Amino acid sequence: MTDETLLSARDLSLHFGKIPALVGVDADLWPGEVLAVVGESGSGKTTLLNVLSGRMRADAGAVWYRDPARRLHDVHAMPAPALRALHRSDWGFVHQNPRDNLRMAVSAGGNVGERLMAAGNRHYGNIRAEAIDWLTQVEIDADRVDDMPRTFSGGMLQRLQIARTLVTHPRLVFMDEPTGGLDVSVQARLLDLIRSLVARLNIAVVLVTHDLAVARLLAHRIMVMQRGVVVETGLTDQVLDDPQHAYTQLLVSSVLQA
Amino acid sequence: MSAPPQMLRVEGLDKQFTLHLRGGLHLPVLHAVELAVHAGECVALAGPSGAGKSTLLRSLYGNYRADAGRILVRHDGEMVDIARAPPRTVVQVRAKTLGYVSQFLRVVPRVPALDIVAEAAPDRSREAAAALLHRLNIPARLHALPPATFSGGEQQRVNLARGFIGGHPILLLDEPTASLDAANRDIVIAMIADAKARGVAIVGIFHDAEVRGRVADRLLHIAPLQDAA
């Protein structure tokens, strides 16, 4: 067990005009840990994900990332090329809409292989073999490798995005509502896939979701956000089964029991 | 032979619930609870329904937050206070030291019974998982199926297999025989006896008086608190 965090944020603040999106937010993530950020729309959870991943700047505060050589990097002070390189290698980002990440005019195999090439891989045969291996891991038939993503269903597109993200073996993946907008049966398959891949590859994840059941299934820890403020944080089952804050109690009690 | 080591010690545990959606209503459930459990010992929580037996069991697991007091668990040779430990430590204590068998299996969609049990085994052994499921009379034809469609008793036995396979030195059991017939109940009683013989410390809720009589070394009475004025 290491006590060194993979990612740490301190006192992040960000306002959109008069609307507070982040108010004094601290966050820590350790290697191999899944942290869920939950809250209603407008609570600031997606903004937090964007700030943690350096895609958006905060008005104040800092985000630190520790690389495999244990060097600390101030994510918001990094030169843009270095941040892009990080996003291509050590990090991954899974968007709610897979079309925001995939290249729709490139084959499924090309989408996966492209990230390998961006990470410096040049051997075509290896890239294709690796792409096929990853399609299989996300339960897409190998004979679909040359098909265009537009022929894929929503669930398949999301699985293709996950293959594209994980092919470079990132240590840290940011996920924004990865199961949002999918049919329930498709969601279950995707959740099971994410759960097993994350555990097997020991990937750290910051997962934004409004779905408490998704958080319970995937996350070790949970942060509850309301109007840009982290109102409660702790072990996932503790926060969901014994919520302390009024807002968390409201969220938990608002879930329909199936 | 030296006395068996203390595995779990509760000191001055208070627990209340504050219901913010009910005008901040305070529901005190546990006050000044004391408990010590040694290796190889089984303590049964006794008391009327609603007295707080499940609340105590969940607090011991770190599922509920303690308002006051300490919950000391022997983990890697040290006493760790579950009530104060950071979440990451609680995750590690649960992985290695502290097992919990809930009353109902929380099924994960699509995951087969065998995988649910094997994932909880220390070495992820599928053979050990299959053997334990067999011992609990879950036939091989069910092993590859997700338990969502299983009967209540079958789900409970999958849950028991998952709880017992981890080899945790401390086990918390919430009504482990509630949905079981007599034959399966006897198997679970034998499993509890085996665990005790291996030195596992057990705290459990057993409504069935016969089960309680056969597994428990002593009782801890939990009396309902008066509602706060």
Boltz contact constraints between the chains, C-beta under 6 A:
constraints:
  - contact:
      token1: [A, 188]
      token2: [B, 109]
      max_distance: 6.0
  - contact:
      token1: [A, 188]
      token2: [B, 110]
      max_distance: 6.0
  - contact:
      token1: [A, 192]
      token2: [B, 110]
      max_distance: 6.0
  - contact:
      token1: [A, 220]
      token2: [B, 91]
      max_distance: 6.0
  - contact:
      token1: [A, 221]
      token2: [B, 87]
      max_distance: 6.0
  - contact:
      token1: [A, 234]
      token2: [B, 87]
      max_distance: 6.0
  - contact:
      token1: [A, 235]
      token2: [B, 87]
      max_distance: 6.0
  - contact:
      token1: [A, 235]
      token2: [B, 90]
      max_distance: 6.0
  - contact:
      token1: [A, 237]
      token2: [B, 63]
      max_distance: 6.0
  - contact:
      token1: [A, 238]
      token2: [B, 63]
      max_distance: 6.0
  - contact:
      token1: [A, 241]
      token2: [B, 63]
      max_distance: 6.0
  - contact:
      token1: [A, 242]
      token2: [B, 64]
      max_distance: 6.0
  - contact:
      token1: [A, 242]
      token2: [B, 65]
      max_distance: 6.0
  - contact:
      token1: [A, 246]
      token2: [B, 20]
      max_distance: 6.0
  - contact:
      token1: [A, 249]
      token2: [B, 20]
      max_distance: 6.0
  - contact:
      token1: [A, 249]
      token2: [B, 21]
      max_distance: 6.0
